[in-house]
Amino acid sequence: MRPAALLMAALLCLGTAGCRRVDPPATAMAAAPASAPAAPAAVPFPYAEAGIAELQAAMERGETSSHALVQSYLARIVELDRNGPALNSVIALNPLARNEAATLDAERAAGKLRGPLHGIPILLKDNIDATPMATTAGSLALAGFRPAEDAFLVRRLREAGAVILGKTNLSEWANFRSTRSSSGWSSVGGQTRNPYALDRSPCGSSSGTAVAVAANLAVAGIGTETDGSILCPAAVNGLVGLKPTVGLVSRSGIVPISPSQDTAGPMARSVADVALLLAAIAGRDPADPVTADNRVLATFDYAARLRTANLRGVRIGLLRDKLAISPEVEAATREAMEALRQAGAVVIETSIPTEGQWNDDERIVLLTEFRPALERYLQQRNAPVLTLDGLIDYNRRHATEAMPLFGQELFEQAAARAGLASPEYIAARTRARRLAGPEGIDAALRADTLDVLVAPTTGVAWKIDPANGDRFPGAGYGAAAVAGYPSLTVPMGHSNGLPLGLAFIGPAWSEARLLEIGHAYEQLTQARRPPSFPATIDGSTPAQ
């Protein structure tokens, strides 16, 4: 998500009903500062930093099982998410997770393996439907709302053998309710905390997924993005996050903001795990017509491409105008570019010729598309509130609980917009995609015959400020979000202990190439470090 002004949108939500809560009540969390004492796990976690392939091999050797993994991650959630540092990232647990794991273990014993995700525990952002859990988008208006069927991508994950461990907290309505919201806060789940400094923002809107995966509360997770909601939280929580090309992954069964820009995507501690998850969730879905233009086979083996990945001869365009985020971010980016050059890459400073010219049009697109897309979702799934006007009224009538920190300005602005037949909207949508895509990213790549564009993903995590909302430092991924093109963030380094990410941006349908380059960079630098849950950090790091 881009947690700035009117565009704080990044498809996030939380689900609770039907599952055991693992976070404190929202009323207790709403105005609480992120100052819980740090408390690392009393016993070393046996699966700390373990990836999908490593755990799969351990299950094959009989050293562990899916059921044992689920039990261990559930215990760690209780220890670190509800207690200890109280990260507050997991909003609900799947009451059937143990049974699902046991079934998958029985299949393994019988010689049936569904693939590399067989038995792997995964967390989902709570704007993604997954039975029998609720889908709330973090809103009290949807508390107890249980969709009757899984989202398309959840069906694909389950068919691939993944165990849905639970749902994660998010910025309420994916940061598309207010112009001054606090990333990672929802009226259902309260405030999620950054595990690298509990008083710092987790960014959003896929805040809970990022924090949970960073803290080893699951092997990996799924987030959603409209503009930065995967990349920003992944970057500030030391993760790899991929926003796919719009149309590669189905959006059916996901609470929407904008059909033009929405997508789900994988978040993990390594590029290899992101590649495995992407292969599982990508595919054509009759219920989401945009996937009909999917030019990548659903069975594409992204992980196989990583085995021969290298940087020699790769032409990389550094977006120089993105380096002004802060001096420490610029220094880390320059260091990353030098590492790429030493590995044989060619780095050229460049810029997107139309940078920022799409901002006003993007605002029109998001505000106009939100109402019809959301109401279609609510009505198709028989939600307890069926219209945007009904949600606005609910929030007004329950303002003390639903809006204790900020209002619903974006809801109200979206409700006042003309419909999808509006000439202003049609022109804005066409212009935004053209300026960000063919005349933006594509033009920059073509000008210097580049393979990929790179920029710092965002700045260091800012301090949580419930009274004033986010103080967002800027980002390098906006063009990809508006164009509907893919973007990948990979850990780049740290500033006073706070993670920094490097964003890789390519043309439409270039996920495989981005993953190859990102993987080669990741193996070169090994920049990820697990969090230690400090209550705060040395005050020398700017608050941004």
N, C-alpha and C positions, 0 to 999 in steps of 0.2 A: 504494500500500500504506500501511497505517498501521504504521510500524515501532515500535510500542509493545508492550511485554509480550507477551501471548499472541496479539495480533492482528497480527503482522508478516507479513501476507499480501498479496501483490500479483502473483500469477502471473508469475514471471520464470524464465528459464532460459537455457542456453547450448548450442550444438550444435557439434561439432567433426568427427566422423568423415566422411571422404569429401571434406573440404575442407581447403585449406591453412590452417594455423594462423597467426594474425598476432599472437598475444599470447605472453608468456613462459610457461614451464611453471608449473603451479599450485604446485608445490613451491617454486619460487623466489619466487612472489608472495604465498604464504599469509600470512606474518607481516611482510612488508615494509611499512614506513611509506610513506605517499604523499608522498615527498619528492624525487622525481625532478626534476632541473633543468629549468626551463622552456626550451623551444626552439621558437619559432615557425617556420613554414615558411620555408625559405631563399628560395623564389621565391613571389611573391604568387599565391594560388590564383585562377585565372580565373573560377571559379564561386562565389566566396565570397558567401554570403547569397542566392544566386539561388533564386527560387521556381519552382514548377512552370510557371506561365503564361509566365514570362520565358524559361525554358529551352525550352519548347515553341515559342515564337516564334522563338528562335534556331535551332532545328532546322528550322523551316519556311523560314527565310531561307537555309538552307544554311551557316550560320556554324559549326555544330557538328553532331554526330550522337550517337545513343545510344551507339555504340561509343566515341566520343571521351570522352563523359561517364563511362562505366564505367571507362575507362583512367585518367582523371584522378582519380576518387574512389578507385580502388584504390591509386594512387600516394600519395595523401594519407593513406590508412589506414596504409600502410607508414611514411610519414614522421612522422606524429603519434601513431599509436596504438601501434605497436610501438617506434618510435624517438622521438627528440625528447622531448616531455613524457611519453610512454608512458602514454597515457590508458587503455589496456587495456579498451576498450569493445567491440571487435569480436572475437568468439570464433572465427568461421569465415567463409570466403569461398565463394561459389558458384562451383565450377570451370567452370560453363557460362555464367557471366554474359556474357562477351564474345561467345560464340556467339549467345545470346539477343538481345543488343543488335544484332548484325549482321543477324539475321533481321528484327528490327523496322525497322531502317534500310532493308532491301530492300523491306519492305511499304510504307514511306513513299514510297520512290522509285517504287513501282508504283501509288501513289495510294490505298493502303488505310491509313486511320487508325482506330485503335481507340477514340480518345477523348483527353481531356486528359492521361492518364497514359502515353501512347504513348512508350516509350523512356526513361522516368524511372527512375533507380536508387533502390531502396527497401531499407531494412534491416528485419529482423524480429527480435523477441525470440526467444531460443532455447528457448521452450516451445511454439513454433508449428511444426507439421510443414511442411517444404518440401523436396522432393526436388531433388538427390540428397544433401542435407546431413543430418547427424545432428540429432536432438532430444535434448538431455541434461537440460534443466531445471537445468543447472549441476552435476549430480551425476555423480561418477565411476562410479556404478552403471549409468548409461545411456551412458557413453562408447562410441562406436561404434554406437549404436542408430540405424538408418536406417529410418524408417517408409516404407512402400511407396508412399504417395500423399500429395499435398498436403492441408493443411487446406483447408476450404471457402473461407475468406477468401483464401487464397493462390491458389486456382484463380480466384477473381474478380479478384484483382489481375493475374494473368497474362493473363486474358482481356481486361482493360482495357488491356494493353500495358505494364504496369510490369515492370522488370527487377529480380529479386530479387538484390541484390548480395551478401548474406550474412546471418549471424546475429550477434546481440549478446549480450553477457554480462548477467547478472542476479544478483539475490540468490538464492542456491541454493534450489530448490523454492519460488520466489516468496516467500521469507521465511516459509515455513511449515514449517520444520524445528526451529527453536530459539527460545526466548524471549529470547535475548541475541545474536542474529546481527548481523553488520555489513552494512548495505545495500550492494549492489554487489559482494559477495564470493561466490564459488562455488569449490568444490573443483576444478572443471574450468578456470575462467578466472581465478582469483585476484581481486584487488581492482581494480575500476574507479574512476577518479579524476575528481573534478569539475574541468572545464576552467577554471573561474573561480578556483580555488585548489586545487592538487593535493593538499593535505592535508585537504581538506574532503569530506564525504560527497556522493555523487551522488544520495542517497536511492534508493528502490527500490519495487517490485522491478524495474521496467523501466529499470534504471540505465543499461545499455549503450546502449539505444536513445536515451535522452535525451542522454547525453554525446556519442554519435556524431553525432546531428543538430545539436546545439548547436555542435559543432566543425567542421561542414561536411564530415563524412565520408560523407554521403549527402544526397540532397535532402530526404527525410523518412523516417519509420519507423512501425512498428506495435508497440505495447506491449500489455500486458494488465493488468487490475486486478480485484482482489477488494475491497480497501478502500484506495484511495490509490496503488496501484502505477503508475498513469499520472500522476495529478495531482501527487503529491509530487515525483517526479524531473523532470517537466516544469517545475515552478515553480522549483526550486533550480538548474536548468540554463538558465533564461531562455527557455523554450519555451512554445508553445501545446500543450495536451494535452486531449483529449476522452474522457471515459468515457461511452459511450452508454447508453441505456436497455437493461437486460438483455432480450434478445430481438430487438434491432435487428441485431446482428451474430452470426453463428453461432460456436459454440464447438467444433464438431467438428474434431478434429485439433489441439487445444490441450491441453496438460497441465493438468488441472483442480485446483482447490481446492474450490470450492463452486458447484454449479449454481444456487443461489439468488442469488449475487452476482457470479460470474465474467463478464467480458466482455473482448473485445479492443477497441482503439481507436487512432485516429491521433495521432501526435506530429509536430509540424513547427515551422518558424520563423514561421509566420503562420497566422491564422485561415483565410485563403483556401485554403491548402494542406491544412489539416485538413478543410475542407469537401469538397474534391475527393477526398481519400482516403476519407472517410466514404461518399460516394456510391458509390464502387467496392466497398467491402466489405460494405455493408448488404444484407440480403436474406434471404429464407426458405430454409431448408435442411431437407429431410426428415430428415436425420440428427440435427438438433437441434430437437426438438419445441417448445421455447420460442419459436422464431422463427415458429411458426404464428400467434402472436398479434401479429405484427409489423403495426402499423397504418400504417406508412410504406412506400410503394412502393419497391422496390429501385432504381428508376430516378429517384428524387427528386433534383432538381437543387439541392443545398444552396448551391452557389456562386452561383447566379443570384439567390438571396435577398439576398446581400450587397451587390449593386449599389445598392440603394436604402436600405440600413440607415442609421438615424440614431437619436439618443437623445432627441429632443424628445418629451416627454410620457411617456417610459418610466418606470414606477413600480418603484423598486428598494428592496428591503428589506435594510439592512445588519444582519447578525447581530452585535449589540453584544457578546454574551458571548464572541465569538471574538477580540476585540481585545486580550486580555490576554496574547497570545503573547509579546510583548516591546514595549518603548517604541518602538523604531525601526519595527517592523511596524505598530503602531498609527498612528504619525505618517504613514507611507507610505499607509496605508489612508485616513486622513482626507484626505490630499492628493488621492487618487484620487476620493473622494466629491465633493470640491469641483470637480474637473475635470468630473465627470459632471453636477453641478448647473449648471455654467456652460454645458454643452452642451444644457441644456434638460430633463434628467432630473429626476424627483422622487425624492429619497432620504429614506427613513424608517427610523429605527432600530427594529429588531424583534428577535424571538428565536423559536426553535422551542420550542413549549410542552412538548414531551416530551424535550428535549435530553438525551442520555446514558442515558435509561431503557432503551434497547435493548442496552446493552453486554453484559450477562451473557447475554442471549439470542443475540446475534450469536456469542459465543464458543461456545455450545452448537451452533449451526447449523454453523459452520465445522468444528469438530472432528468432528461427526457425519457431515457430508457428504463429508469429505475421503477417507476410506478407500474407500467404494464407488465414488465418482467416479474416483479415481485407478486403482483396480484394473480398472475397466471399460476405461479408456483403455489401460492396459498390456496387458491380455489381448486386446483387439480388435486391437492393432497388433503383437502377438507380440514384446513387449519382452524384453530379457534377464532382467529381474526382473519377476515378475508380481503380486506382492502387497506390501502395506505391511510385513507381517512380514518378507518377504524383503529389503526395503530396509533395515529396521532391523538385521537380521542382517548385511547387507553392510557397513553403516557401522561396526558393532562390530568386524567382522573386519578392516576396513581403516581403523581409527580414526586412525592416524597421518597418512594422506593425506586421508581424508574429513572428519575432525573435528579438525583441528589447533587451531582457535580456539574452537569452541563445539559443543554437543552436539546432541541430537535430541529434546528434551523434548516438542515439539509432535507429532512422529511418535508417540511413546510414548503420549501422552494420547489421540491420535486412535485408536490401535490398541485402547485400552481402552474406547472408547465403545460404547454399545448401538447397534443398527442404526436404519435409517430408520423402522421401525415403532414406535420408542420414543415413548410418550406425552409424555415430557419434550421430546424433539426437535420433535415435531409442534406442541406448544403454543408452544415457543420460536420456531419459524419463523414461525408465524402472528402472534404478538405482536410480534416484531421488525419485520416488514414493516409492520404496522399503526401501530406507534408512530413509526417513521421516516417513513412515507409519508403515509397519509390523516390521521393525528393529529399529524404532525410538519410536513413540508414543505408539504403541501397546506393544512393549517390555518393556517400562517404566511402563505402567499400569499393565502389567502381573507380573513384578518382585516383586511388593509389594501388589498385589491384590487391586489395586486402582480403585476408581470410576471415578476420574477426575485428570487432571494435572492443576496446577495454576502457574501463574507468573505475575509480573507487566506487563501490556500491553505495555507500553513504558514509557519514561521519561516525564518531564514537557515540555510544548510547548516552543520551541526556538524562538529567535527573527527573524522576517521576514528580509531576507537579499537579496534584488533583485540582487545585484551585484555578490554574491557568491553562492546563492542557499541555500538549506537546510543544517542544521547542526544536522543531525538525531542522537538521543541519544542511539538508540538500541531498541530491541523489544523482546517480549516473544511469538509471535504467528507464527513465520516463519515455523516451522515444520508442523503445521496444514494446512497452505497455500499450501505447496509443496505436502503434502500427499493427499490433497483434502478432509481433515477431517473438522468437524465443530469447530468453536471457538467463544466464547462469551466474550465480555468485559462489566463489570459492574462498576459504579463509586466506587472508593476505598477511596478517600480522596482528600486533596489539599496540595499543596506546595506553600505557600505565595499567596494563592488565585487561583492558577492554578490547574485544575483538574488532578487527577491521576486515572487510571483504573486498575482493576484486571482482567486478562484473564483466562477463564476456557476452557480447551481443552479436547476433548474426542475422542473416536474412530469413525469411519464412522457411520453415521445414528444415532448418539446419541444426537440429538438436544433436544429431550424431557427431557432427564436426565440433560443436561447442563442447560436448562431453569429452571428446578426444583431447582437445587442447586444454580444457580445464583439468582433466586427469593428469596430463603430462606436467602441467604447472603445479598441481597438488603434490605429485610425487617428488618434484624438484625441491619444493620449499618445506613441505611437512609443517605448515604453519598452525594447524589446529592444536589447541591445548584444552584439556577438560577443565570445567569450572571448579572453583574451590568455595563458592558461596560466601564471600565476605559480605558483611553488612554494608560496608561502604568501601571507598578507595581513597588513596591519598588525594587531598584536595587540589593537587597541582594539575590534575586533568581538567580541562575546561568543561563547563556544564553545557556548552554549545547553546 
